[in-house]
């Protein structure tokens, strides 16, 4: 549980840095969050690199919004979407 508390603290630091526009503190908080996530993955005995690769593969199957479309410019889960296959991890 201590790891989750640390992640929460780092996330709060990131949010504070975002609101104040302090790029150096943003980078530090993101790095600390990544460090904690990689450590948690190691404790749980899976490769975070492999998980990120699988999530990226899945995200690349999302449809891109058409140029000039109103609304969110976020990719969406269309007909060709293939969710990440994480059970193997």
Biopython code that builds the backbone (N, CA, C, O; Angstrom):
import numpy as np
from Bio.PDB.StructureBuilder import StructureBuilder

atoms = [
    (1, "UNK", "N", (0.814, -1.199, 0.000)),
    (1, "UNK", "CA", (0.000, 0.000, 0.000)),
    (1, "UNK", "C", (0.859, 1.266, 0.000)),
    (1, "UNK", "O", (0.438, 2.303, -0.512)),
    (2, "UNK", "N", (2.051, 1.183, 0.567)),
    (2, "UNK", "CA", (2.922, 2.355, 0.598)),
    (2, "UNK", "C", (3.269, 2.850, -0.804)),
    (2, "UNK", "O", (3.406, 4.053, -1.028)),
    (3, "UNK", "N", (3.413, 1.903, -1.759)),
    (3, "UNK", "CA", (3.739, 2.300, -3.127)),
    (3, "UNK", "C", (2.611, 3.150, -3.711)),
    (3, "UNK", "O", (2.868, 4.116, -4.428)),
    (4, "UNK", "N", (1.366, 2.793, -3.406)),
    (4, "UNK", "CA", (0.222, 3.546, -3.929)),
    (4, "UNK", "C", (0.186, 4.936, -3.306)),
    (4, "UNK", "O", (-0.176, 5.906, -3.971)),
    (5, "UNK", "N", (0.557, 5.036, -2.043)),
    (5, "UNK", "CA", (0.599, 6.339, -1.380)),
    (5, "UNK", "C", (1.670, 7.220, -2.033)),
    (5, "UNK", "O", (1.459, 8.413, -2.256)),
    (6, "UNK", "N", (2.818, 6.613, -2.332)),
    (6, "UNK", "CA", (3.888, 7.354, -3.010)),
    (6, "UNK", "C", (3.435, 7.825, -4.395)),
    (6, "UNK", "O", (3.707, 8.958, -4.792)),
    (7, "UNK", "N", (2.740, 6.942, -5.128)),
    (7, "UNK", "CA", (2.252, 7.321, -6.462)),
    (7, "UNK", "C", (1.271, 8.475, -6.354)),
    (7, "UNK", "O", (1.291, 9.393, -7.173)),
    (8, "UNK", "N", (0.422, 8.430, -5.355)),
    (8, "UNK", "CA", (-0.550, 9.507, -5.143)),
    (8, "UNK", "C", (0.172, 10.828, -4.875)),
    (8, "UNK", "O", (-0.199, 11.867, -5.422)),
    (9, "UNK", "N", (1.199, 10.784, -4.036)),
    (9, "UNK", "CA", (1.982, 11.990, -3.736)),
    (9, "UNK", "C", (2.637, 12.542, -5.001)),
    (9, "UNK", "O", (2.627, 13.751, -5.233)),
    (10, "UNK", "N", (3.199, 11.660, -5.810)),
    (10, "UNK", "CA", (3.854, 12.103, -7.043)),
    (10, "UNK", "C", (2.840, 12.672, -8.028)),
    (10, "UNK", "O", (3.128, 13.649, -8.719)),
    (11, "UNK", "N", (1.665, 12.073, -8.094)),
    (11, "UNK", "CA", (0.613, 12.590, -8.970)),
    (11, "UNK", "C", (0.195, 13.988, -8.530)),
    (11, "UNK", "O", (-0.005, 14.869, -9.366)),
    (12, "UNK", "N", (0.063, 14.193, -7.225)),
    (12, "UNK", "CA", (-0.273, 15.532, -6.725)),
    (12, "UNK", "C", (0.825, 16.532, -7.078)),
    (12, "UNK", "O", (0.540, 17.678, -7.428)),
    (13, "UNK", "N", (2.078, 16.096, -6.985)),
    (13, "UNK", "CA", (3.194, 16.970, -7.375)),
    (13, "UNK", "C", (3.118, 17.313, -8.861)),
    (13, "UNK", "O", (3.384, 18.449, -9.253)),
    (14, "UNK", "N", (2.756, 16.335, -9.681)),
    (14, "UNK", "CA", (2.616, 16.587, -11.116)),
    (14, "UNK", "C", (1.499, 17.590, -11.380)),
    (14, "UNK", "O", (1.669, 18.515, -12.175)),
    (15, "UNK", "N", (0.371, 17.415, -10.725)),
    (15, "UNK", "CA", (-0.752, 18.345, -10.921)),
    (15, "UNK", "C", (-0.368, 19.760, -10.497)),
    (15, "UNK", "O", (-0.699, 20.729, -11.179)),
    (16, "UNK", "N", (0.323, 19.873, -9.384)),
    (16, "UNK", "CA", (0.770, 21.195, -8.927)),
    (16, "UNK", "C", (1.710, 21.824, -9.956)),
    (16, "UNK", "O", (1.601, 23.011, -10.262)),
    (17, "UNK", "N", (2.628, 21.022, -10.482)),
    (17, "UNK", "CA", (3.568, 21.528, -11.480)),
    (17, "UNK", "C", (2.829, 21.947, -12.760)),
    (17, "UNK", "O", (3.188, 22.944, -13.387)),
    (18, "UNK", "N", (1.809, 21.191, -13.141)),
    (18, "UNK", "CA", (1.022, 21.551, -14.327)),
    (18, "UNK", "C", (0.307, 22.882, -14.119)),
    (18, "UNK", "O", (0.290, 23.731, -15.011)),
    (19, "UNK", "N", (-0.278, 23.057, -12.948)),
    (19, "UNK", "CA", (-1.013, 24.298, -12.669)),
    (19, "UNK", "C", (-0.089, 25.503, -12.580)),
    (19, "UNK", "O", (-0.482, 26.614, -12.936)),
    (20, "UNK", "N", (1.138, 25.293, -12.108)),
    (20, "UNK", "CA", (2.072, 26.417, -11.985)),
    (20, "UNK", "C", (2.934, 26.589, -13.231)),
    (20, "UNK", "O", (3.635, 27.590, -13.377)),
    (21, "UNK", "N", (2.877, 25.602, -14.130)),
    (21, "UNK", "CA", (3.659, 25.695, -15.362)),
    (21, "UNK", "C", (5.141, 25.420, -15.166)),
    (21, "UNK", "O", (5.957, 25.825, -15.994)),
    (22, "UNK", "N", (5.503, 24.737, -14.081)),
    (22, "UNK", "CA", (6.907, 24.453, -13.797)),
    (22, "UNK", "C", (7.332, 23.165, -14.521)),
    (22, "UNK", "O", (7.116, 22.056, -14.032)),
    (23, "UNK", "N", (7.934, 23.346, -15.685)),
    (23, "UNK", "CA", (8.310, 22.211, -16.535)),
    (23, "UNK", "C", (9.285, 21.260, -15.851)),
    (23, "UNK", "O", (9.143, 20.043, -15.968)),
    (24, "UNK", "N", (10.265, 21.793, -15.144)),
    (24, "UNK", "CA", (11.249, 20.936, -14.482)),
    (24, "UNK", "C", (10.582, 20.035, -13.434)),
    (24, "UNK", "O", (10.915, 18.856, -13.319)),
    (25, "UNK", "N", (9.640, 20.599, -12.675)),
    (25, "UNK", "CA", (8.929, 19.794, -11.676)),
    (25, "UNK", "C", (7.984, 18.788, -12.343)),
    (25, "UNK", "O", (7.764, 17.698, -11.815)),
    (26, "UNK", "N", (7.427, 19.155, -13.503)),
    (26, "UNK", "CA", (6.595, 18.205, -14.250)),
    (26, "UNK", "C", (7.425, 16.988, -14.652)),
    (26, "UNK", "O", (7.013, 15.845, -14.456)),
    (27, "UNK", "N", (8.605, 17.256, -15.217)),
    (27, "UNK", "CA", (9.486, 16.183, -15.671)),
    (27, "UNK", "C", (9.901, 15.311, -14.496)),
    (27, "UNK", "O", (9.922, 14.085, -14.608)),
    (28, "UNK", "N", (10.232, 15.934, -13.371)),
    (28, "UNK", "CA", (10.624, 15.187, -12.180)),
    (28, "UNK", "C", (9.482, 14.290, -11.698)),
    (28, "UNK", "O", (9.705, 13.120, -11.389)),
    (29, "UNK", "N", (8.275, 14.822, -11.633)),
    (29, "UNK", "CA", (7.133, 14.042, -11.149)),
    (29, "UNK", "C", (6.803, 12.892, -12.099)),
    (29, "UNK", "O", (6.503, 11.785, -11.654)),
    (30, "UNK", "N", (6.858, 13.152, -13.403)),
    (30, "UNK", "CA", (6.594, 12.088, -14.380)),
    (30, "UNK", "C", (7.659, 10.992, -14.256)),
    (30, "UNK", "O", (7.338, 9.804, -14.295)),
    (31, "UNK", "N", (8.906, 11.391, -14.109)),
    (31, "UNK", "CA", (9.979, 10.415, -13.938)),
    (31, "UNK", "C", (9.792, 9.593, -12.671)),
    (31, "UNK", "O", (9.981, 8.377, -12.684)),
    (32, "UNK", "N", (9.421, 10.253, -11.575)),
    (32, "UNK", "CA", (9.203, 9.528, -10.325)),
    (32, "UNK", "C", (8.017, 8.574, -10.443)),
    (32, "UNK", "O", (8.075, 7.457, -9.928)),
    (33, "UNK", "N", (6.946, 8.995, -11.111)),
    (33, "UNK", "CA", (5.792, 8.107, -11.317)),
    (33, "UNK", "C", (6.194, 6.886, -12.143)),
    (33, "UNK", "O", (5.820, 5.758, -11.820)),
    (34, "UNK", "N", (6.953, 7.119, -13.204)),
    (34, "UNK", "CA", (7.401, 6.006, -14.044)),
    (34, "UNK", "C", (8.282, 5.056, -13.236)),
    (34, "UNK", "O", (8.142, 3.837, -13.339)),
    (35, "UNK", "N", (9.178, 5.605, -12.441)),
    (35, "UNK", "CA", (10.070, 4.791, -11.612)),
    (35, "UNK", "C", (9.260, 3.906, -10.671)),
    (35, "UNK", "O", (9.553, 2.720, -10.521)),
    (36, "UNK", "N", (8.242, 4.485, -10.040)),
    (36, "UNK", "CA", (7.386, 3.707, -9.136)),
    (36, "UNK", "C", (6.601, 2.638, -9.892)),
    (36, "UNK", "O", (6.435, 1.523, -9.397)),
    (37, "UNK", "N", (6.121, 2.971, -11.080)),
    (37, "UNK", "CA", (5.361, 1.998, -11.875)),
    (37, "UNK", "C", (6.251, 0.846, -12.325)),
    (37, "UNK", "O", (5.837, -0.311, -12.264)),
    (38, "UNK", "N", (7.465, 1.143, -12.774)),
    (38, "UNK", "CA", (8.387, 0.080, -13.180)),
    (38, "UNK", "C", (8.734, -0.810, -11.989)),
    (38, "UNK", "O", (8.825, -2.029, -12.130)),
    (39, "UNK", "N", (8.926, -0.205, -10.820)),
    (39, "UNK", "CA", (9.223, -0.992, -9.625)),
    (39, "UNK", "C", (8.059, -1.886, -9.229)),
    (39, "UNK", "O", (8.261, -3.035, -8.836)),
    (40, "UNK", "N", (6.839, -1.363, -9.332)),
    (40, "UNK", "CA", (5.658, -2.160, -9.019)),
    (40, "UNK", "C", (5.528, -3.330, -9.984)),
    (40, "UNK", "O", (5.209, -4.447, -9.575)),
    (41, "UNK", "N", (5.774, -3.073, -11.258)),
    (41, "UNK", "CA", (5.716, -4.160, -12.254)),
    (41, "UNK", "C", (6.748, -5.230, -11.929)),
    (41, "UNK", "O", (6.464, -6.421, -12.061)),
    (42, "UNK", "N", (7.929, -4.827, -11.509)),
    (42, "UNK", "CA", (8.959, -5.807, -11.159)),
    (42, "UNK", "C", (8.519, -6.647, -9.958)),
    (42, "UNK", "O", (8.708, -7.863, -9.949)),
    (43, "UNK", "N", (7.939, -6.006, -8.955)),
    (43, "UNK", "CA", (7.436, -6.741, -7.787)),
    (43, "UNK", "C", (6.354, -7.726, -8.211)),
    (43, "UNK", "O", (6.282, -8.839, -7.690)),
    (44, "UNK", "N", (5.505, -7.311, -9.168)),
    (44, "UNK", "CA", (4.410, -8.164, -9.636)),
    (44, "UNK", "C", (4.872, -9.181, -10.681)),
    (44, "UNK", "O", (4.082, -10.003, -11.146)),
    (45, "UNK", "N", (6.151, -9.122, -11.046)),
    (45, "UNK", "CA", (6.773, -10.093, -11.954)),
    (45, "UNK", "C", (6.234, -10.041, -13.386)),
    (45, "UNK", "O", (5.940, -11.076, -13.985)),
    (46, "UNK", "N", (6.109, -8.823, -13.927)),
    (46, "UNK", "CA", (5.802, -8.697, -15.345)),
    (46, "UNK", "C", (6.610, -7.544, -15.923)),
    (46, "UNK", "O", (7.073, -6.663, -15.199)),
    (47, "UNK", "N", (6.769, -7.567, -17.224)),
    (47, "UNK", "CA", (7.545, -6.542, -17.912)),
    (47, "UNK", "C", (6.639, -5.370, -18.289)),
    (47, "UNK", "O", (5.751, -5.506, -19.130)),
    (48, "UNK", "N", (6.872, -4.232, -17.666)),
    (48, "UNK", "CA", (6.082, -3.053, -18.009)),
    (48, "UNK", "C", (6.337, -2.641, -19.458)),
    (48, "UNK", "O", (5.431, -2.150, -20.131)),
    (49, "UNK", "N", (7.557, -2.837, -19.938)),
    (49, "UNK", "CA", (7.874, -2.529, -21.349)),
    (49, "UNK", "C", (6.965, -3.318, -22.286)),
    (49, "UNK", "O", (6.435, -2.765, -23.250)),
    (50, "UNK", "N", (6.782, -4.616, -22.005)),
    (50, "UNK", "CA", (5.930, -5.449, -22.850)),
    (50, "UNK", "C", (4.469, -5.009, -22.763)),
    (50, "UNK", "O", (3.761, -5.000, -23.770)),
    (51, "UNK", "N", (4.022, -4.649, -21.573)),
    (51, "UNK", "CA", (2.641, -4.179, -21.397)),
    (51, "UNK", "C", (2.430, -2.880, -22.177)),
    (51, "UNK", "O", (1.421, -2.728, -22.865)),
    (52, "UNK", "N", (3.368, -1.952, -22.073)),
    (52, "UNK", "CA", (3.246, -0.684, -22.801)),
    (52, "UNK", "C", (3.244, -0.910, -24.312)),
    (52, "UNK", "O", (2.517, -0.241, -25.046)),
    (53, "UNK", "N", (4.059, -1.854, -24.768)),
    (53, "UNK", "CA", (4.090, -2.181, -26.192)),
    (53, "UNK", "C", (2.722, -2.713, -26.645)),
    (53, "UNK", "O", (2.242, -2.357, -27.721)),
    (54, "UNK", "N", (2.100, -3.566, -25.822)),
    (54, "UNK", "CA", (0.791, -4.131, -26.168)),
    (54, "UNK", "C", (-0.301, -3.055, -26.147)),
    (54, "UNK", "O", (-1.178, -3.042, -27.011)),
    (55, "UNK", "N", (-0.246, -2.162, -25.171)),
    (55, "UNK", "CA", (-1.227, -1.071, -25.113)),
    (55, "UNK", "C", (-1.053, -0.141, -26.313)),
    (55, "UNK", "O", (-2.035, 0.328, -26.888)),
    (56, "UNK", "N", (0.188, 0.119, -26.685)),
    (56, "UNK", "CA", (0.445, 0.951, -27.864)),
    (56, "UNK", "C", (-0.109, 0.278, -29.122)),
    (56, "UNK", "O", (-0.741, 0.929, -29.953)),
    (57, "UNK", "N", (0.133, -1.030, -29.255)),
    (57, "UNK", "CA", (-0.389, -1.759, -30.415)),
    (57, "UNK", "C", (-1.905, -1.606, -30.491)),
    (57, "UNK", "O", (-2.460, -1.340, -31.557)),
    (58, "UNK", "N", (-2.563, -1.776, -29.352)),
    (58, "UNK", "CA", (-4.025, -1.643, -29.307)),
    (58, "UNK", "C", (-4.460, -0.222, -29.658)),
    (58, "UNK", "O", (-5.390, -0.029, -30.442)),
    (59, "UNK", "N", (-3.790, 0.763, -29.081)),
    (59, "UNK", "CA", (-4.160, 2.161, -29.356)),
    (59, "UNK", "C", (-4.037, 2.506, -30.834)),
    (59, "UNK", "O", (-4.788, 3.338, -31.343)),
    (60, "UNK", "N", (-3.092, 1.871, -31.527)),
    (60, "UNK", "CA", (-2.911, 2.144, -32.944)),
    (60, "UNK", "C", (-4.032, 1.559, -33.796)),
    (60, "UNK", "O", (-4.124, 1.867, -34.984)),
    (61, "UNK", "N", (-4.896, 0.711, -33.203)),
    (61, "UNK", "CA", (-6.045, 0.178, -33.947)),
    (61, "UNK", "C", (-7.278, 1.074, -33.796)),
    (61, "UNK", "O", (-8.318, 0.814, -34.402)),
    (62, "UNK", "N", (-7.157, 2.126, -32.985)),
    (62, "UNK", "CA", (-8.279, 3.060, -32.821)),
    (62, "UNK", "C", (-8.381, 3.937, -34.062)),
    (62, "UNK", "O", (-7.384, 4.202, -34.733)),
    (63, "UNK", "N", (-9.598, 4.382, -34.357)),
    (63, "UNK", "CA", (-9.826, 5.270, -35.489)),
    (63, "UNK", "C", (-9.444, 6.696, -35.114)),
    (63, "UNK", "O", (-9.655, 7.135, -33.984)),
    (64, "UNK", "N", (-8.884, 7.404, -36.077)),
    (64, "UNK", "CA", (-8.525, 8.803, -35.867)),
    (64, "UNK", "C", (-9.710, 9.667, -36.292)),
    (64, "UNK", "O", (-10.381, 9.341, -37.271)),
    (65, "UNK", "N", (-9.983, 10.764, -35.577)),
    (65, "UNK", "CA", (-11.065, 11.647, -36.003)),
    (65, "UNK", "C", (-10.743, 12.286, -37.356)),
    (65, "UNK", "O", (-9.578, 12.512, -37.681)),
    (66, "UNK", "N", (-11.749, 12.564, -38.114)),
    (66, "UNK", "CA", (-11.567, 13.217, -39.413)),
    (66, "UNK", "C", (-11.149, 14.671, -39.197)),
    (66, "UNK", "O", (-11.626, 15.309, -38.260)),
    (67, "UNK", "N", (-10.272, 15.203, -40.041)),
    (67, "UNK", "CA", (-9.881, 16.616, -39.909)),
    (67, "UNK", "C", (-11.118, 17.505, -39.983)),
    (67, "UNK", "O", (-12.023, 17.266, -40.783)),
    (68, "UNK", "N", (-11.144, 18.526, -39.141)),
    (68, "UNK", "CA", (-12.259, 19.462, -39.139)),
    (68, "UNK", "C", (-13.456, 18.987, -38.342)),
    (68, "UNK", "O", (-14.473, 19.679, -38.279)),
    (69, "UNK", "N", (-13.350, 17.803, -37.724)),
    (69, "UNK", "CA", (-14.448, 17.285, -36.918)),
    (69, "UNK", "C", (-14.573, 18.101, -35.639)),
    (69, "UNK", "O", (-13.577, 18.391, -34.976)),
    (70, "UNK", "N", (-15.795, 18.467, -35.302)),
    (70, "UNK", "CA", (-16.024, 19.170, -34.041)),
    (70, "UNK", "C", (-16.025, 18.160, -32.909)),
    (70, "UNK", "O", (-16.309, 16.982, -33.122)),
    (71, "UNK", "N", (-15.714, 18.610, -31.729)),
    (71, "UNK", "CA", (-15.713, 17.721, -30.581)),
    (71, "UNK", "C", (-14.310, 17.264, -30.253)),
    (71, "UNK", "O", (-13.332, 17.840, -30.729)),
    (72, "UNK", "N", (-14.212, 16.216, -29.430)),
    (72, "UNK", "CA", (-12.877, 15.776, -28.995)),
    (72, "UNK", "C", (-12.035, 15.282, -30.163)),
    (72, "UNK", "O", (-12.548, 14.668, -31.099)),
    (73, "UNK", "N", (-10.747, 15.555, -30.095)),
    (73, "UNK", "CA", (-9.817, 15.152, -31.147)),
    (73, "UNK", "C", (-9.102, 13.874, -30.708)),
    (73, "UNK", "O", (-7.966, 13.619, -31.108)),
    (74, "UNK", "N", (-9.765, 13.095, -29.901)),
    (74, "UNK", "CA", (-9.201, 11.877, -29.336)),
    (74, "UNK", "C", (-9.543, 10.696, -30.246)),
    (74, "UNK", "O", (-10.670, 10.594, -30.730)),
    (75, "UNK", "N", (-8.572, 9.802, -30.481)),
    (75, "UNK", "CA", (-8.908, 8.596, -31.241)),
    (75, "UNK", "C", (-10.033, 7.825, -30.546)),
    (75, "UNK", "O", (-10.174, 7.890, -29.324)),
    (76, "UNK", "N", (-10.820, 7.107, -31.319)),
    (76, "UNK", "CA", (-11.947, 6.389, -30.738)),
    (76, "UNK", "C", (-11.946, 4.935, -31.190)),
    (76, "UNK", "O", (-11.305, 4.565, -32.174)),
    (77, "UNK", "N", (-12.686, 4.124, -30.439)),
    (77, "UNK", "CA", (-12.737, 2.684, -30.696)),
    (77, "UNK", "C", (-13.739, 2.404, -31.807)),
    (77, "UNK", "O", (-14.942, 2.317, -31.563)),
    (78, "UNK", "N", (-13.235, 2.265, -33.022)),
    (78, "UNK", "CA", (-14.076, 1.982, -34.174)),
    (78, "UNK", "C", (-14.201, 0.491, -34.425)),
    (78, "UNK", "O", (-13.925, -0.326, -33.545)),
    (79, "UNK", "N", (-14.616, 0.147, -35.627)),
    (79, "UNK", "CA", (-14.839, -1.256, -35.974)),
    (79, "UNK", "C", (-13.560, -2.083, -35.945)),
    (79, "UNK", "O", (-13.600, -3.275, -35.638)),
    (80, "UNK", "N", (-12.433, -1.466, -36.259)),
    (80, "UNK", "CA", (-11.173, -2.208, -36.300)),
    (80, "UNK", "C", (-10.427, -2.241, -34.978)),
    (80, "UNK", "O", (-9.310, -2.753, -34.903)),
    (81, "UNK", "N", (-11.044, -1.697, -33.936)),
    (81, "UNK", "CA", (-10.362, -1.642, -32.633)),
    (81, "UNK", "C", (-10.104, -3.042, -32.090)),
    (81, "UNK", "O", (-10.992, -3.895, -32.085)),
    (82, "UNK", "N", (-8.876, -3.264, -31.635)),
    (82, "UNK", "CA", (-8.490, -4.528, -31.014)),
    (82, "UNK", "C", (-7.967, -4.191, -29.616)),
    (82, "UNK", "O", (-6.886, -3.617, -29.487)),
    (83, "UNK", "N", (-8.721, -4.542, -28.566)),
    (83, "UNK", "CA", (-8.303, -4.173, -27.211)),
    (83, "UNK", "C", (-6.964, -4.813, -26.842)),
    (83, "UNK", "O", (-6.565, -5.814, -27.438)),
    (84, "UNK", "N", (-6.272, -4.232, -25.859)),
    (84, "UNK", "CA", (-4.994, -4.828, -25.447)),
    (84, "UNK", "C", (-5.213, -6.208, -24.851)),
    (84, "UNK", "O", (-6.151, -6.423, -24.083)),
    (85, "UNK", "N", (-4.352, -7.128, -25.204)),
    (85, "UNK", "CA", (-4.414, -8.496, -24.698)),
    (85, "UNK", "C", (-3.439, -8.595, -23.521)),
    (85, "UNK", "O", (-2.256, -8.881, -23.707)),
    (86, "UNK", "N", (-3.947, -8.356, -22.317)),
    (86, "UNK", "CA", (-3.084, -8.258, -21.140)),
    (86, "UNK", "C", (-3.126, -9.497, -20.253)),
    (86, "UNK", "O", (-2.351, -9.603, -19.302)),
    (87, "UNK", "N", (-4.012, -10.422, -20.549)),
    (87, "UNK", "CA", (-4.139, -11.623, -19.714)),
    (87, "UNK", "C", (-2.807, -12.390, -19.639)),
    (87, "UNK", "O", (-2.491, -12.998, -18.617)),
    (88, "UNK", "N", (-2.038, -12.353, -20.726)),
    (88, "UNK", "CA", (-0.781, -13.116, -20.764)),
    (88, "UNK", "C", (0.254, -12.571, -19.780)),
    (88, "UNK", "O", (1.242, -13.240, -19.476)),
    (89, "UNK", "N", (0.025, -11.367, -19.292)),
    (89, "UNK", "CA", (0.977, -10.773, -18.348)),
    (89, "UNK", "C", (0.563, -11.078, -16.926)),
    (89, "UNK", "O", (1.238, -10.663, -15.984)),
]
sb = StructureBuilder()
sb.init_structure("model")
sb.init_model(0)
sb.init_chain("A")
sb.init_seg("    ")
for serial, (resi, resn, name, xyz) in enumerate(atoms, 1):
    if name == "N":
        sb.init_residue(resn, " ", resi, " ")
    sb.init_atom(name, np.array(xyz, "f"), 0.0, 1.0, " ", f" {name:<3s}", serial, name[0])
structure = sb.get_structure()
